[in-house]
Amino acid sequence: MIVTGFHASRTHKLTPGQKTANRVLAVGRAPVEHGFAHLKNWRILTKLRTDPARATRLLRALLVLTSLEVNR
């Protein structure tokens, strides 16, 4: 299931409730999008051809390294 926000147009303005719903959705989506953006910095992932279990271990290691770098 894909959850999308409310869209305004020239003739249809968003209600305060719709604006709040969009804000809540954005707050939940932002960390995920930032995480994917950080993972794209690792060039090794562009040519990754390996067993999924090994890829999972590699991604976990990269996540640790990325969080150490971001929290510096």
N, C-alpha and C positions, 0 to 999 in steps of 0.2 A: 504494500500500500504506500503510495506516495502522497505526502502531505505538502500542499503548496499554500502560499499565502493568498490573501485577498488582493485583488487588483482594482485600482481606481481608473476612471476614465475622465474625459472632459465633462461629461454630463452626470457621472455618478461618483460622488465623493465617498470616502470611507467613513464609517461610523467610528466613534471612539472605541467601541468593543472590537471592531475589525482591526483597528490600528494596534490595540493591545495584543490581539492574537498574532499579528504579524511580528510584533516585537518579541513575544515569547518564542515564536518559531525561529527567529533570527538568533536569539541567545543560545538556543539549543544547537543550531546548525553551525555557528561560528567555530567552536573548537574542533569539530570534525573537519571542516574545510581547511582550517589552519594545519591540522595534522596531516592531511593529504598533501598540502603545499610543502610542508617540511620533508615529507617522504620523497617528493619529486626532486629534491636537491641531491639525493643519493643516486649517482649515475649507475651504480652496480645493479639497481633494480630495472633499468631499461633493457638489459640483456639477460635477465634471470631465467634460466631454463634448468630447473631442478625439481626434486621431489617436494611436494607441498609441505611435508613435515620439516624438511630442512629450510625451506623458504620461511616458514613460521618462526623458526629459531633465529634466522637472519633478521627478520623484521623486528622481532623482540629486542635483539641486540641493537639494531639501529634506533629503535624507539628510546632505549636507555641512553644511547650516545646523544641523540637529539635533545632529550629532556635535560641532560647535563649541560649541553651547549646553550639551550634557551634559558635555563635557570641560573646561568653564570652571572 
